[in-house]
Amino acid sequence: MGSCCAYGAQKQKKECLKALKSLALNIHNMGILSYGLEKIRRFGAEARQKREAKLFADTEASEKRFVSEAKRFDIDTLNINLRNYYEVLGLRYTSDQKSIKEAYIKSIKQYHPDINRDKGATKRTGEINEAYAVLRDKKQKKEYDSRLSMGGNGIGKDAARSISNELLKRYSEMRERDFEEFNKRVSAPQHKDSINAAIEEVADWNRRFNRAVNNTVGKLRDYGRDLERLEALNRSLLKAEKDEERQKKLRDNLVRLEGLVKVYREVNKGISAIIEKIANDIATGENNIASRLRRAI
């Protein structure tokens, strides 16, 4: 009986020691795991800081490139996002104060919160009042019109002329080279299929025009798309950042990028309108020449 009790106590002691060893091992492993997790957390924080630092540097560099290229075409990036008060009042540009007042009265009657229950009516009324306050005052209107003509709500007349001239010049140079090469290719006797191929190549004015567009405004558009990429990256980093101080820096940088992207999109909208107009002007003449070449063989 005594030996059985001794055996039981010894077995219980072994099981207890085994449990203690297992507990110690688990504590040790938890310490290693905790250390590893802390290292991962620090590594992640350091990696985010490096990405943020690179983002700030890239933002500054991209802004400089974009603004520099815009200036090459006389685009005033400071006035691009100027609100068009004439559009707010539903007007085209006019110096007639009577028309401005009539447009204001019509707009305020339509959007005043006492009449219009839409959620955006109050904000719209504020915009209408702001527009009228500037346009009704001759001095303010003169200053505003000057800024608007320099690029507000568009790229401005001088910039449009600069882009148009350079695009047409580049296209003309490419066209001249293409037709010189075409004349060389068809000057010697050859199979009709070869002549047809040469005609189709020189008649493809869209390909030539797209090359001219890329050579003219390709850099400006590339820099703008880079600003859009940085804006998306900034939003992503801001979402993941927990540190309040770095959050503030990212928010400030995001505001900067949002403004630049808005400028780029307005610029690109103006560029696209110019490209479309020039393409339409070119199309008829080029297609007629292509038709005559095809009929000649």
Buried (B, 14 or more C-beta within 10 A) or exposed (E): EEEEEEEEEEEEEEEEEEEEEEEEEEEEEEEEEEEEEEEEEEEEBEEBBEEBEEBBEBBEEBBEBBBEBBEEBBBBBEBBBBBBBBEBBEBEEEEEEEEBBEBBEEBBEBBBEEEBEEEEBEEBBEBBBEBBEBBEEEEEBEEBBEEBBBBBBBBBEBBBEBBBEBBBEBBEEBBEEBEEEBEEBBEEEEEEEEBEEBBEBBBBBEEBBEBBBEBBBEBBBBBBBBBBBBBEBBEEBBEEBEEEEBBEBBEEBBEBBBBBBBBBBBBBEBBEEBBEEBBEEBEEEBEEBBEEBEEEE
